[in-house]
Amino acid sequence: MYGIFLFLHILAATVWTGGHLVLACGILPGVLKNRDIEFLQRFENAFEKIGIPALIIQVLTGLHLAFRMLPDTSMWFDFNNPISRIVSIKVILLLTTIAFALDARLRIIPKLSQDNVVSLTWHIIPVTIISVLFVLAGVSFRTGWL
């Protein structure tokens, strides 16, 4: 079962991170240049159909994998243990992603217009960077980088 959970976790990470890289590097520059929020909204609507399930799969499989490595959750934030350090970094990244998503969904997206599209950029860029950091943290389980 470990292999299945790890495969699903990595597959979901490719969808989530890849989608955000496409958004930040491929879609966003044109949206900002042309103030084309409709194009951005079309991309977001299409991506949400696979991006949100991918994020949910990542969270569920990530929790399973973390419990498997560290069954005692009180150890998850022990920065002296290399595995605990990576688990805690991933939890912190997840909570930061959730905070950005809630703020965007509740405050910015309902009022999105050509005049405030830049404010959404200040959510897209950090969430994209965070998603890449998630990948780095995941790779660190094998490489020990973090």
C-alpha positions as a Markdown table, in Angstrom:
| # | Residue | x | y | z |
|---|---|---|---|---|
| 1 | Met | 0.0 | 0.0 | 0.0 |
| 2 | Tyr | 2.9 | 2.4 | 0.7 |
| 3 | Gly | 3.8 | 2.4 | -3.0 |
| 4 | Ile | 0.2 | 3.3 | -4.0 |
| 5 | Phe | 0.0 | 6.1 | -1.5 |
| 6 | Leu | 3.4 | 7.5 | -2.6 |
| 7 | Phe | 2.5 | 7.2 | -6.3 |
| 8 | Leu | -0.8 | 9.1 | -5.7 |
| 9 | His | 0.9 | 11.7 | -3.7 |
| 10 | Ile | 3.5 | 12.4 | -6.3 |
| 11 | Leu | 1.0 | 12.3 | -9.2 |
| 12 | Ala | -1.2 | 14.8 | -7.3 |
| 13 | Ala | 1.9 | 17.0 | -6.7 |
| 14 | Thr | 2.7 | 17.1 | -10.4 |
| 15 | Val | -0.8 | 18.2 | -11.2 |
| 16 | Trp | -0.9 | 20.9 | -8.4 |
| 17 | Thr | 2.6 | 22.2 | -9.0 |
| 18 | Gly | 2.6 | 21.9 | -12.8 |
| 19 | Gly | -0.8 | 23.8 | -12.9 |
| 20 | His | 0.5 | 26.6 | -10.8 |
| 21 | Leu | 3.7 | 26.9 | -12.8 |
| 22 | Val | 1.7 | 27.1 | -16.0 |
| 23 | Leu | -0.6 | 29.7 | -14.4 |
| 24 | Ala | 2.3 | 31.8 | -13.0 |
| 25 | Cys | 4.7 | 31.6 | -15.9 |
| 26 | Gly | 2.4 | 31.0 | -18.9 |
| 27 | Ile | -1.0 | 32.6 | -18.2 |
| 28 | Leu | -0.4 | 35.4 | -15.7 |
| 29 | Pro | 2.0 | 37.5 | -17.8 |
| 30 | Gly | -0.6 | 37.8 | -20.6 |
| 31 | Val | -3.4 | 38.4 | -18.2 |
| 32 | Leu | -1.5 | 41.3 | -16.5 |
| 33 | Lys | -0.4 | 42.8 | -19.8 |
| 34 | Asn | -3.9 | 42.7 | -21.3 |
| 35 | Arg | -5.9 | 42.9 | -18.1 |
| 36 | Asp | -7.8 | 39.9 | -19.4 |
| 37 | Ile | -9.4 | 38.5 | -16.3 |
| 38 | Glu | -11.9 | 36.4 | -18.3 |
| 39 | Phe | -8.9 | 34.3 | -19.6 |
| 40 | Leu | -7.7 | 34.0 | -16.1 |
| 41 | Gln | -11.1 | 32.9 | -14.8 |
| 42 | Arg | -11.4 | 30.3 | -17.6 |
| 43 | Phe | -8.1 | 28.9 | -16.7 |
| 44 | Glu | -8.9 | 28.9 | -13.0 |
| 45 | Asn | -12.3 | 27.2 | -13.6 |
| 46 | Ala | -10.7 | 24.5 | -15.7 |
| 47 | Phe | -7.8 | 24.0 | -13.4 |
| 48 | Glu | -9.9 | 23.8 | -10.2 |
| 49 | Lys | -11.6 | 20.7 | -11.6 |
| 50 | Ile | -8.3 | 18.8 | -11.4 |
| 51 | Gly | -6.2 | 21.0 | -9.1 |
| 52 | Ile | -8.5 | 20.9 | -6.0 |
| 53 | Pro | -8.9 | 17.1 | -6.1 |
| 54 | Ala | -5.1 | 16.9 | -6.6 |
| 55 | Leu | -4.6 | 19.0 | -3.5 |
| 56 | Ile | -7.1 | 16.9 | -1.5 |
| 57 | Ile | -5.3 | 13.7 | -2.6 |
| 58 | Gln | -2.0 | 15.3 | -1.6 |
| 59 | Val | -3.3 | 16.2 | 1.8 |
| 60 | Leu | -4.8 | 12.7 | 2.5 |
| 61 | Thr | -1.9 | 10.7 | 1.1 |
| 62 | Gly | 0.6 | 13.1 | 2.8 |
| 63 | Leu | -1.1 | 12.6 | 6.2 |
| 64 | His | -1.1 | 8.8 | 5.6 |
| 65 | Leu | 2.6 | 8.9 | 4.7 |
| 66 | Ala | 3.5 | 11.1 | 7.6 |
| 67 | Phe | 1.6 | 8.8 | 10.1 |
| 68 | Arg | 3.5 | 5.9 | 8.6 |
| 69 | Met | 6.9 | 7.5 | 9.1 |
| 70 | Leu | 6.1 | 9.1 | 12.4 |
| 71 | Pro | 3.0 | 7.5 | 14.1 |
| 72 | Asp | 3.5 | 9.8 | 17.2 |
| 73 | Thr | 2.2 | 13.1 | 15.9 |
| 74 | Ser | 3.8 | 14.9 | 18.8 |
| 75 | Met | 7.1 | 14.2 | 17.0 |
| 76 | Trp | 6.0 | 16.0 | 13.8 |
| 77 | Phe | 7.4 | 19.3 | 15.0 |
| 78 | Asp | 10.7 | 18.1 | 16.4 |
| 79 | Phe | 13.2 | 20.0 | 14.3 |
| 80 | Asn | 16.1 | 18.0 | 15.7 |
| 81 | Asn | 14.8 | 14.9 | 13.8 |
| 82 | Pro | 15.4 | 15.1 | 10.0 |
| 83 | Ile | 12.2 | 13.3 | 9.2 |
| 84 | Ser | 10.2 | 15.4 | 11.6 |
| 85 | Arg | 11.7 | 18.6 | 10.2 |
| 86 | Ile | 10.5 | 17.8 | 6.7 |
| 87 | Val | 7.0 | 16.7 | 7.9 |
| 88 | Ser | 6.7 | 20.0 | 9.9 |
| 89 | Ile | 7.9 | 22.0 | 6.9 |
| 90 | Lys | 5.3 | 20.4 | 4.7 |
| 91 | Val | 2.5 | 21.0 | 7.3 |
| 92 | Ile | 3.6 | 24.7 | 7.6 |
| 93 | Leu | 3.6 | 25.0 | 3.8 |
| 94 | Leu | 0.1 | 23.4 | 3.7 |
| 95 | Leu | -1.3 | 25.8 | 6.3 |
| 96 | Thr | 0.2 | 28.7 | 4.4 |
| 97 | Thr | -1.3 | 27.5 | 1.1 |
| 98 | Ile | -4.7 | 27.2 | 2.8 |
| 99 | Ala | -4.4 | 30.8 | 4.2 |
| 100 | Phe | -3.6 | 32.2 | 0.7 |
| 101 | Ala | -6.4 | 30.2 | -0.9 |
| 102 | Leu | -9.0 | 31.3 | 1.7 |
| 103 | Asp | -8.0 | 34.9 | 1.4 |
| 104 | Ala | -8.1 | 34.8 | -2.4 |
| 105 | Arg | -11.5 | 32.9 | -2.5 |
| 106 | Leu | -13.2 | 35.1 | 0.1 |
| 107 | Arg | -11.7 | 38.5 | -0.4 |
| 108 | Ile | -10.2 | 38.9 | -3.9 |
| 109 | Ile | -12.0 | 36.6 | -6.4 |
| 110 | Pro | -15.5 | 37.8 | -5.6 |
| 111 | Lys | -14.5 | 41.3 | -6.5 |
| 112 | Leu | -12.0 | 40.5 | -9.2 |
| 113 | Ser | -11.9 | 43.1 | -12.0 |
| 114 | Gln | -9.4 | 44.6 | -14.4 |
| 115 | Asp | -8.5 | 47.1 | -11.7 |
| 116 | Asn | -7.5 | 44.7 | -9.0 |
| 117 | Val | -6.2 | 41.7 | -10.9 |
| 118 | Val | -2.7 | 42.6 | -9.6 |
| 119 | Ser | -3.8 | 41.7 | -6.1 |
| 120 | Leu | -4.5 | 38.2 | -7.2 |
| 121 | Thr | -0.9 | 38.0 | -8.5 |
| 122 | Trp | 0.2 | 38.5 | -4.9 |
| 123 | His | -1.5 | 35.2 | -4.2 |
| 124 | Ile | -0.6 | 33.2 | -7.4 |
| 125 | Ile | 3.1 | 33.8 | -7.2 |
| 126 | Pro | 3.5 | 32.8 | -3.5 |
| 127 | Val | 1.3 | 29.7 | -3.9 |
| 128 | Thr | 3.4 | 28.7 | -6.9 |
| 129 | Ile | 6.6 | 29.1 | -4.9 |
| 130 | Ile | 5.1 | 27.2 | -2.0 |
| 131 | Ser | 4.1 | 24.4 | -4.4 |
| 132 | Val | 7.7 | 24.1 | -5.6 |
| 133 | Leu | 8.9 | 24.1 | -2.0 |
| 134 | Phe | 6.5 | 21.2 | -1.3 |
| 135 | Val | 8.3 | 19.3 | -4.1 |
| 136 | Leu | 11.7 | 20.2 | -2.7 |
| 137 | Ala | 10.6 | 19.0 | 0.8 |
| 138 | Gly | 9.3 | 15.8 | -0.7 |
| 139 | Val | 12.5 | 15.1 | -2.5 |
| 140 | Ser | 14.3 | 15.9 | 0.8 |
| 141 | Phe | 13.0 | 12.7 | 2.3 |
| 142 | Arg | 15.4 | 10.9 | 0.0 |
| 143 | Thr | 18.2 | 13.5 | -0.4 |
| 144 | Gly | 18.3 | 15.0 | 3.1 |
| 145 | Trp | 18.5 | 18.6 | 1.6 |
| 146 | Leu | 16.3 | 20.1 | 4.3 |
